[in-house]
Amino acid sequence: MDGWRGAWVGALLDGRRVTLLALLDAAAVLAVPGVDVVGVDMPIGLPEDGPRRCDDVARFLLRGSGAARSVFPTPVRAVLAAGDYAEARALSRAVTSPPRAPSAQAFHLVAAIRALDDALGDPPCDRVHEVHPELSFRALDPAVRDRKGTARGSMQRLHALRPVMDVEDALAGAPRGVPLVDALDACAAAWSARRIADGTATAVGGDDRDTRGRRMRITW
């Protein structure tokens, strides 16, 4: 699953066949039938007072490939209560040491993070895992070097996905309006989800958990 304009793009992977879905909200994501593992490109475990170890390690792993900036610092849990960016900055600075405020880019994710956090409920849903497409793509093919959304970057990502799924067929049948970049990210997330299901995935963050028992871990 990949966030898209307040909704979600899903890639349902079965063997080589992949079907792209447009889903209204996080509850719809969790309600897709017949799914063993869900890979979500969105923070799940949220820190209380500082950065997550998994973000730091993921950023380090992507540092040489030009994608380190794609790993935004995850907002602290207190920020979920914010009504606007100014309040989010104040809430974050009140609980972090040294004081740290979320970037504007990170704050744009807060509504989706909050919705996903609410949908997951308690106890934690073990079949939902946080993934990161940039880590997935580079595990698929180290030749993925250019930024997503560019012509070269898009072709590199298509080339990486072709050996593991029928990605062109999925794109041809995509729901109307779904952007190429989000469709490709969802496909990469689906590949990671299958690796989790098969027990062959790689992860950073170990078994670190937040106060709701959710893993602060990125898997691909």
N, C-alpha and C positions, 0 to 999 in steps of 0.2 A: 504494500500500500504506500502511496505517495500523496501528500497533501496537495490540493489543487483548488485555489480560490474559495476557501472555506468549505470545500468538499474533499472527495478523495478519488484518486484513480487507483483501481485495483488490477492486478494481473493474476489470474487464476491458472496455475501451472499443473498440468497433468501429463506426465511423460514429456513429449516434445511439444504438445499442444498447449498454447497459452491464449487465454481469452481476456481481453481488456474490459474492465467494468467502470462505470461512473457511479459512485456511491455518495449519497447525500450527506451522511454524518458518520460519526464513530460507531454509533449503535448499528448502523447498516453494515459497516465493516465487519463487526463481530458476528453478524447474523448470516453472513454468506454460508450456505450449507456445504457440507462435505469437505471442509477444510481442516487438515491436521495441524498445520502450523501457519501462523500469520506473521509476516515480517513487515514492520512498520517503520518508515523513515520519519521518525518523530521521537523526541525524548520521552522515555517512560518513567524510569526512576529519577526522582528529582532531589537535588541536594538541599540541605538546610542552610548552610552558611559558607559555601565556597564552591570551587570548581569540582567537577567529577573527574576521577582518575581516568575513566574510559575516554573522555573527550581529549584529555591531554595526550594519551597514548595514540589515539586515532589521528590526532593532528600531527604528531611526530611521524607516524607511518606514512602520511600523505605529503609530508613536507617536501620531498624531492620530486613530487609529481605535479606540482602546481595546484594541488587541490586542498591544501591545509586549511585555507580560509573557508572551505565549505563546512567545516566542523565549528558551528557557533557554540560559544560557551552556554551551557544549559542554564536557564533562569532558576533561581532558588524557588522552593515551593511557595514561599510567602507571596511571590509575585502573582500567583494565580488569583489572588484576591483583589488585584488592582483593577480599577475601572478605566485608567488611562495611563499613558506613558509616564507622565510626571509622578503619579502615585507608584507606579512600578519601580521607578528609579529610587524613590524614597524608601519603599519597603525593602528593596534589595540592599541599599546602603545601610539600613538599620541592623541587618543581621549578618553582614559579611565583614571580615577583618583581614586586610584593610578594606575599607568600604568599596564596593564594586556595584556598578549599575549595568543592567542589560543593554546591549546595543539596540538601536531601532530595528534592525533586522531580526534580532532574537525576539523582541517584543511582539513583532507581527505574528510569531508562532504561538503566542500565549493562549489565544482563544482555542486553537486546535489542540494544544497540549492539555488545557483544562477539560475540553470535551472528551478527549481520549482518557484522561485520568478518571473522569466521572463514569465513563462507559465501562472501564475495566472493573470498577467496583472492588469489593473485598470479599474473600481473600484474593490475592493476586491471581490473574488468569495466566496459567503457565504456558498456554499455547501461543501467546502473543509475545513477540520478541522485537526489540529495537534493532534496526539494521541501518546501514549507511551505504547508499548506492555507489559512492565514489570508491569505497573500500572494495565493494563487490566487483566493480568493473576492473579494477587493477589486479584483483585476484584472478579474474577471468583472463585478462590479457594485459601484461605490463606495457604494451604499446599504446594503451589509452593514456594520452598525455594532454590533449587539448581540452579547453573548457567545454562543458556541456552547452548546448544551444548554438555553438558555432558549427559550420558545415563540416569541418575536419573532425571536431569532437563528436558530432552525431554519427558520422561514418565509422569512427573508431569504436564507438559503443555498439553499433549494429554488428560490426565485424566480431566483436567480443561475444555477443549473444547468439550469433548464428549456430555455433557448434552445439549449444545446449538447449535450444528451443526454436520453434518456427516463428521467429519474431516478425518477419515481413507479413505473414498471414494475419498475425494479431493486429498489426498496425493497419492493415487494409480493412479490418472489421472493427476498428476502434469506434467507440461512441462518438457521435458528432461533437466537434469542438475540443476534444482532448488534445492538448499540445504534445508534440513529439517528445520534448524533453521529459515531461512527466510520465508519458507512456514508457519510455526507455528506463527511467528510474524505477517505475513499478515492476517492470520485468526483471531488473537486477535484484530488487527486493524479493521477488518470487524465487529467484535462483538461490538466494541466501536462505530463504525459508525452507526450501527443499534440502539444502545441506544440513540445516538444523534437524529436520525430520530424519535424515539419514545418519545423523551422528558424525558428520564429517566437517562441521563448521569450525571456524576460528573465531575467537572472541577476545575482547579486551575489557577489563573491569572486574574479572573474577566473579565472586559472589557478593560484591558490594551491594547493599540494599538501602533503600530510603526508609523513612518512618512509616510508610504504608506497606512495607515489605516488598516493594518492587525492585527488581534488579537494576542497578546502574551499570549496565553492560551493553556494549555494541557487538553484534555478531554478524559474520558474513561467511 
